[in-house]
Amino acid sequence: MTNGSWLDSGAMDGFRKALVQEFNSVWVFNLRGNARTSGEARRKEKGNVFGEGSRTPVSVTVLVKNPNRSGDCSILYRDIGDYLTQEEKLAVVSGDGSLANGVWNVIEPNMAGDWINQRDETYDLYQPLGAKGNPHEEPLFDLYSLGVVTSRDAWVVNSSRAQLESNTSSTINYFNEKVAALGEWCAKGERPRDNKAVEEFTRENNDAARISWSRAVKADLRKGKTMTYSPSHVVISSYRPFFKQYLYFDRRMNEMVYQIPRLFPTPDATNQVISTMGVGAAREFSVLMVNQVPNYHLIDTGQCFPLYLYEESSSDPNLFDTVPESSGYSRRDAITDGTLSRFRNQYKSDLSKEDIFYFVYGLLHSREYIQRYQADLRKMIPRIPLVDDFWGFSKAGRGLAYWHLNYETVDPWPLEGLPPV
C-alpha cells in the first residue's frame, strides 16, 4: 500500500516501465483520495482510506513474479470510483476480501509509459509552445520561462511599497552583517571559508525572522559578497491570479529569476506573457495572461510564453528590432519566423505574430481543447493544432486578454436582481 500518485505521474513513467519489465503481472487497486486537487476533481477523490491523516492518493499494488510463466506482463487495474467517502471505500475493500473479486480492467500501456489517463497519440503531431533542448522540434516561441522564485517572499514581496522597502533593506543589512561575522568566525576557529563552514555558521545564525538561508544566499555568504539595496529594483509583480504585489526583483535577493529578465529587463519594459499550468501540476489546466513580472506560483509552477523578448542594444541593432522601449534594450517578437510562415501558408492570410499570440491564448481557453487533451496538458508543454477557425480563436483571445489585463479599470458587469446595498 503506497502513495498512488505514481500511477499517473509523468515523472514516474520510467518506474512504470520497469515494473512491466520485472514482473509477470501487476495488480493495482486505486483507492484515490487525493486532497491536493480542487474543484470537481477534489469532490471525485473525496475520502481517503486513512482519513485526514493523509492528503495523498492511496493505491494497493500486488506484484507477481512467476518463473513458470513467459510472455508480456499483464497489468490489471481497478478504480474504487468517484465521490466515495472513507467509510464507503473501506467497505468495498473489506467486502471484496480477495483479488479474485471485483471487476479488473486490463491495461495496455502506451509508448510513453502511461497506464491510466493516457495521452492522445495525435497530440505529438502538433507544434509545441516551447521545446528547450530538443533540436528536432520547431516551437512557436523562441524562449519561455518559469516565473520568479524568491524563496523569501516575506522580505521581497508586499502590497505596500514602503513596507517592502523596509523589509528588503532590513534583510540586506542583516546579510551584510553576517558576511563580516562569518569572516571573524572562520578566523577565530582557524577554518577555511568553505561550504562546510557556511552550513555550520548558518545553523548557528538561523534567525527566521531576519533572513531565509537558501542556496544562492549561502553561496554569496561564502564568497563574502555584500548586497546594496536599490529602489530601482522594485517592480509590480503578478503574484497570484488577479492579485498584484510589489516585488524586489533582483538576481541576488530572488533565488531563481530564470529568463524573466529577458521578458521584463527594466521597470518600464512593456510585455505580455501567457502563463500556463506547469508540467505535473495537480490542479486542472488553466491559463492566464499578465503584463507584470510573473511569480512562480502565479499558475501552479507555470511556464510563461511572452509576446516580446528584450535584448541589450548594440551599436549595430537588427533592422527588424522595434524601437528600443527601455534604456539599453531593444525588443523583438518572441514567436518564431518559422511559425509565422507556417501559419500564413496554412491560412493564406497576411496575419501577424501578434495575431498568432492571441490565437494561442484563445485556443488554450477552449473547453473542448482542455477536455480532450487534459492528460497531455498535465504531462507536457502545451501543443497547438492548426484549427479551421483561426480568426475566431484569435479574436476571442484578444478579447480575453483585454479583460484579464485590465480587470482593475474596466466597468463592472451589471448585476441584476440583487438588493440595493
Helices and strands as residue ranges (DSSP letters): E 2-3, G 4-7, G 10-12, H 13-22, E 25-32, H 39-45, G 51-53, E 58-64, E 74-79, H 86-96, E 105-107, G 123-125, E 127-128, E 145-146, H 153-156, E 157-158, H 161-189, H 195-204, H 215-223, G 231-233, E 234-240, E 243-248, H 260-263, E 273-276, E 287-290, E 293-294, E 303-306, E 308-312, E 322-326, E 329-333, H 337-347, H 353-364, H 367-372, H 374-379, E 383-384, H 390-405
